[in-house]
Amino acid sequence: MVADETGQAQSWGRIWRRKPAWLTLALFAVLALALLGTFALIFTTVDAERVQREQAARTSAVLAALDGIVAATLNGETGQRGYYITYDRRYLVPYTQGHAAYEAEIRALRRRLGQGIDPQQAALVDEIERLGDAKWAEMAGTVELVRRGELVEARVRTLSDEGQLAMEALRQAVGRLERTERARLDAATDSAAMAEARVIPSLGLLAVIITIALILGLWQVIRTAQAQAAAANAALIAEARDRADLLARELNHRVKNLFAVILAIVKMSARGDTAAAPAVDRIAKRIHALVTAHDVTQGRHDGDGEVDLADLVTKAIAPYRSDSERCNLSGGTLVVSGRHAVPLGLVLHELVTNAVKYGAWSAPGGLLEVRWEHHAADKTVRLVWQERAAAPLVLPEDGVPAREGFGSALIRSSERQLDGRIVRRFSPEGIMVEITFPHA
């Protein structure tokens, strides 16, 4: 049995020594694809917001032109009636100015709608111009009758419903065009909001992929160490460990480089576009938070150092936390051994990603509470992770998930590394996780 295990370990060692690059390249390819997909979503979001801004500018201009058409027509009507009542030709000044303004606003309306006008809007513009021309023709006829001294005919024309009906029809046509233009703006706004909403889950998925890749890299390192130890060859063991450590550092270096590249691409996408700066700034802050969480979960602390538990918890949940995700942290500063950083960071990352996918943060209104304390009596640290979902969660009859996934195996492994105890309790309100481990 021992001979078989030793031979298997030596075989694993030979495979690792011959082709270490293939495993690293595979992990790098997965990470690259994830980052490219995230960049595509970010680019789509920036483009959707650009379209929304352009539509907002167009809608504002169109509404201004429509208001100008109605205002110019009303000014002309006021001047026409003043001339009819007083016979004072000075009232023809606002009448003439209103007619010139009306024609200018009609031209401005067509120009602002541009080449991308749809058939419905084109028909409405034609109708507005037809009704406006009819109203101005009616006013011009009254002015001409007064000018010729035919006051009775002018009075009959003024008291008829022709002018009122023309003005009311013009207002209704203007209102219909306003509604269609506002509907286009609402559609563009909704599209931009949906695109921005897709970015946050994609960043979370990117963090999960990076964590899995790092765990696979850690698994490779462990398998290599076991194979070399079983072969009882000190020189080969040292060589394999050095190579594994180099590969792990190289993988970590490439991950950080990819983070830097996508952050630069995000900032380049909004260069020169001040309106997009707020959205790009929010995305950049989340990418920075992912870098920090990556540092925590891959273990930048060695076993001889010390870490602040509050800092560890804050950095683990920072990429997913925003104004819409409620979270209460309590416990203050609590310094623990640096050897706890990696297992605790992996457990916290698993819990926060599950909260986003299935738990308290999977729907609006959920609450996450994390508290920690030091028990001096038995020299232990107790951390409680409590999720409170906005709506009751659906659980099996016995209250325990039907099958155990990779996350549960990761938690069990971290429990052994912490030399402590991790207890999970599932309820319709949400999950509660209690982590207990030695303080020293």
Sequence and secondary structure as in RCSB ss.txt:
>XXXX:A:sequence
MVADETGQAQSWGRIWRRKPAWLTLALFAVLALALLGTFALIFTTVDAERVQREQAARTSAVLAALDGIVAATLN
GETGQRGYYITYDRRYLVPYTQGHAAYEAEIRALRRRLGQGIDPQQAALVDEIERLGDAKWAEMAGTVELVRRGE
LVEARVRTLSDEGQLAMEALRQAVGRLERTERARLDAATDSAAMAEARVIPSLGLLAVIITIALILGLWQVIRTA
QAQAAAANAALIAEARDRADLLARELNHRVKNLFAVILAIVKMSARGDTAAAPAVDRIAKRIHALVTAHDVTQGR
HDGDGEVDLADLVTKAIAPYRSDSERCNLSGGTLVVSGRHAVPLGLVLHELVTNAVKYGAWSAPGGLLEVRWEHH
AADKTVRLVWQERAAAPLVLPEDGVPAREGFGSALIRSSERQLDGRIVRRFSPEGIMVEITFPHA
>XXXX:A:secstr
 HHHHHHHHHHHHHHHHH HHHHHHHHHHHHHHHHHHHHHHHHHHHHHHHHHHHHHHHHHHHHHHHHHHHHHHHH
HHHHHHHHHHH  GGGHHHHHHHHHHHHHHHHHHHHHH TT  HHHHHHHHHHHHHHHHHHHHHHHHHHHHHTT 
HHHHHHHHHSSHHHHHHHHHHHHHHHHHHHHHHHHHHHHHHHHHHHHHHHHHHHHHHHHHHHHHHHHHHHHHHHH
HHHHHTT HHHHHHHHHHHHHHHHHHHHHHHHHHHHHHHHHHHHTTT GGGHHHHHHHHHHHHHHHHHHHHHHT 
S TTSEEEHHHHHHHHHGGG  TTSEEEEE    EEEGGGHHHHHHHHHHHHHHHHHTSGGGSTT EEEEEEEEE
TTTTEEEEEEEEE SS     TTSS SS  HHHHHHHHHHHHHTSEEEEE  TT  EEEEEEE  
